[in-house]
Amino acid sequence: MTSFEPKDLSVGKLHGYLLSAVAPRPIAFASTIDADGKPNLSPFSFFNVFSANPPIMIFSPARRVRDNTTKHTLENAEYAKEVVINVVNYDLVQQASLSSTEYPKGVNEFDKAGLTMLKSDIVKPFRVAESPVQFECKVNEIIKLGTEGGAGNLIVCEVVKLHIANEVLNEDGSINQELLDLVSRAGGSYYSRANKGFFEIPKPISTLGIGVDAMPDHVKNSMILTGNDLGVLANVEALPPTEVIKAFVNDVSKRYPNIKEASHREKHKLAQNYLSYGDVDSAWKLLLS
């Protein structure tokens, strides 16, 4: 057995060991608002429920290891003392991953991730309409665990109202775990699907993805592409140029002679097939042709 004392490891290395060993972890998809009333949305896997009476959840936006800065969620929770915790199921996991992109302050991650803002009943932050369970919370306390990069900040949240989609409820009113289809976080790029096991999602690109809001209307409003498809497509730095698209279509037309006359629906189905193989570049070229 290989053994370590934390002081002998870099913070990054220790962080990696903790994330990989303590897994899978539930995800708090936290919605907050800043002092100007602008929404923010980000996922956190340092999260769990700790009490039913009172109903308490805790999540921890840690200080960034690389530069010791704090996250917008923490700053907003300190200001507004309110947060909405939305659960993440498989249908929106790619969009949740995209929302972890470090967009500048004031950028609306709901728009970037292609998710719907739903007005809360009691608190000011918006709910994620696509999430099957949403918890409106007041922030009771924030416990700072340190001042250096990697230090956590425990946001102690009391649930003041919860919302559960009828589609995941059994006849007796209990939650059907298989229909809920939650995902959780593990180390590296690994996630776990409650009823399927592990799968991987590449981390959002550091150069910032274009976001769903920057997509052509026929793509972001597609009747074929799923939210997960949009999340993958949005995680690119730029769209391919016209001459590259034309060259791609000319090549693809050898296999699909009618591709130039194909409808959006037909192209979207084929693009979805490319995405299933991880070929985001070809999917975009086809969608923009």
Protein Blocks (a to p, Z undefined) as FASTA:
>chain_A
ZZddfklpcfklmmmmmmmmnccddddddddddfkopacddddfbdcdfbfbdcdddddd
dddfklopacfklmmmmmnopacdddddfklmmmmmmmmpccdehiafklmnopacdddf
kbmbdcdfklmbdcddddfbdcdfbjbehiacddddddfbdcddfklpcfkopacfklno
pacddehjbccdfknopcddddddfkopabjmlpcfklmmpckbcfklmmmmmmcfbdcd
fklmmmmmmmmmmmmmmlmmpcfklmmmmmmmmmmnopaklmmmmmmZZ
